[in-house]
Amino acid sequence: MMYAIGVDLGGTKTAAGVVSDAGEVLFSETLRTLNRSGGAAILDATAGLVAGLFRQASDAGVTVGCVGVGSAGVIDAARGTVVSATDAISGWAGTALTAGLAARLGLPASSVLAVNDVHAHALGEAWTGAAAGTSSSLLVAFGTGVGGSFVLGGAPVLGHRHAGGHVGHFASPYAYDGGTPLPCVCGSAGHVEAIASGPAILELYIRRGGQASVPDTRAVFALAGSGDAVACQAINVAAAAAGQAVGGLANILDPEVVLVSGGLADAGARWWAPMEAALRAELLPALAGVPVRRAALGNAAAMVGAARLVLDSPMARPAASSASGCAAAPTSQRI
């Protein structure tokens, strides 16, 4: 059995785990992402996290020689660089992600591969999660932002300019306030993310007359649970916007299965029921029976998918592979 380290590098936290070629996470560690310290500091911290896992693996008699990374931002998977990123991670854009991490770990450059974190999430679900055994799957995640990935034949579709999967950034008829398009974090307006993300629910609740002192989206759900009509309305509108968007994407891509993930998907029936109703109302007749499932792997999904990059994925560059799918273990760990 072969093993790799999968890294889920997000704007708030970075998680990494040792993953087998059967998709099992042997052990994992998490640290806070240094999202205001710049690319070099983030790479230093991530390399330290990975080096610790190399040591744990060695102590357990497990040989690990390669690292896959699912990272926030637009990632050029071929070059291993961060093309662009939001201000959730300042100084991340332009970072030589795979080369920098490999150098810090004393690994050959070809032993580290990277992809966007939602693509990694979808790849994990397609490998051992809710889309396992399917030929194609569409995953859309609704949380702090809105992201997605279309996995076809075992590999996520990355796009010619590496921006495939940015499904939060197309127009939604729900993303308007009095005829004015709602501003989106991408700098445009009227997009799905501006109405269907977690923060958008809180903003909508307040705009529609809710209590300005409500601290976060979780509190809006709590108010809805106690019968607050404005909170219920805000959740229903955002869920309908989410479902309409996913249904439209399904019409375009015709996946074997649709997966919905993220914090809102985990919030229960109050969000899921109106979301799925709107999704199915949007579908073409030919897609009426498409399965719509919650993602199954939870916080481990992106780690598992990132490891898949370097274990047995069609995305892995030939130079990065031996018969096992991984390069030799590091000869040193420059941390």
C-alpha positions, 0 to 999 in steps of 0.5 A, spaced: 500 500 500 502 507 498 501 513 502 501 520 500 500 527 504 494 531 502 494 538 504 487 542 505 490 550 505 484 554 506 483 562 508 482 560 516 485 553 517 490 548 514 489 541 515 494 535 512 493 528 513 497 521 511 492 518 506 493 511 503 491 509 496 485 506 498 483 513 501 483 512 508 486 518 512 491 514 517 492 521 521 492 528 521 494 535 524 491 542 523 493 549 524 491 556 523 493 559 516 497 565 517 493 569 512 495 576 514 503 574 513 504 573 506 506 567 502 513 565 504 510 565 512 504 560 509 509 556 506 514 555 512 508 553 516 505 548 511 512 545 510 512 544 518 505 541 518 507 536 513 514 535 516 511 533 522 506 528 518 512 525 515 515 524 522 509 521 524 508 516 518 516 514 519 515 512 526 509 508 524 513 504 519 509 508 513 513 510 507 510 517 504 514 520 499 509 525 495 504 531 497 498 533 494 495 540 496 488 543 495 489 551 496 484 557 496 485 561 490 486 560 482 491 555 482 495 553 475 496 546 477 501 545 471 506 550 474 504 549 481 503 557 482 497 561 485 494 565 479 490 569 484 487 569 490 482 574 494 484 578 500 482 572 505 489 570 504 493 576 503 500 576 499 498 569 496 497 571 489 503 569 485 506 564 490 510 558 487 506 553 491 509 547 489 516 549 488 516 553 495 513 547 499 518 542 495 524 546 497 522 547 504 521 539 505 527 537 501 523 533 496 523 533 488 519 539 485 515 533 481 513 530 488 508 536 490 502 537 486 497 542 487 490 544 485 484 549 487 481 546 494 474 545 491 477 541 486 480 537 491 474 537 495 470 534 489 476 529 487 476 526 494 468 525 494 469 522 487 474 517 489 471 515 496 465 519 498 458 520 495 460 520 488 464 514 488 464 509 482 460 515 478 463 517 471 462 524 472 459 529 478 458 536 479 459 538 486 457 545 489 459 548 496 455 553 499 459 556 505 463 563 507 463 563 499 460 559 493 465 554 489 464 548 485 468 543 481 466 538 475 469 531 475 469 528 469 473 521 468 476 521 475 479 528 474 476 535 475 475 540 469 480 546 471 479 550 465 484 553 460 485 559 465 485 555 471 479 558 473 474 552 472 469 551 478 468 559 480 460 557 480 459 563 485 460 568 480 455 568 474 448 572 475 443 570 479 436 573 479 435 573 486 442 577 487 438 584 487 436 589 492 430 594 489 433 593 482 440 594 484 445 588 483 448 586 490 456 587 490 460 580 490 466 579 493 469 578 486 468 586 485 462 585 480 455 585 482 449 580 482 452 574 482 450 567 486 455 568 491 452 575 493 445 572 495 447 564 496 453 564 501 453 564 508 455 571 510 449 573 504 444 570 509 446 575 514 446 581 510 439 579 507 436 578 514 438 585 516 436 588 510 429 585 510 429 588 517 432 583 522 436 585 528 442 589 526 445 586 533 445 579 530 452 576 530 453 571 524 449 566 520 449 561 525 444 566 529 440 567 523 438 559 523 437 559 531 432 565 530 429 561 524 428 555 529 424 559 534 420 562 528 423 568 526 419 570 520 425 575 517 430 569 519 426 564 515 425 568 509 432 570 508 434 563 509 429 561 504 431 566 499 438 564 499 437 557 499 432 558 493 438 562 489 443 556 491 438 551 488 436 555 482 444 556 480 446 548 481 440 546 477 442 551 471 449 548 472 446 541 472 442 542 465 449 545 462 453 539 464 449 533 465 453 530 471 451 523 473 450 525 480 450 532 483 453 533 490 452 539 495 457 541 500 459 546 505 456 549 512 450 551 509 449 544 506 450 541 513 445 546 516 439 541 516 432 541 512 431 548 513 436 550 508 436 543 504 429 543 503 428 549 499 434 549 496 433 542 493 426 544 491 429 550 487 434 545 484 429 540 481 424 546 479 430 548 474 432 542 471 430 540 464 426 534 464 431 529 461 435 531 468 429 530 473 431 523 476 439 526 477 441 524 484 442 530 489 446 528 495 450 531 500 457 530 500 460 525 505 467 526 507 466 532 511 472 536 513 477 530 510 474 531 503 480 536 500 485 532 504 483 526 501 482 529 494 489 532 494 492 526 496 489 523 490 493 528 485 499 524 487 497 517 488 493 515 482 490 521 479 490 522 471 492 529 473 499 527 476 504 529 471 508 523 469 515 526 472 512 525 479 510 518 478 514 512 479 511 505 479 507 507 486 505 514 483 509 517 488 517 520 488 522 517 493 521 520 500 525 526 502 532 525 504 532 532 508 526 536 511 529 544 511 524 547 516 
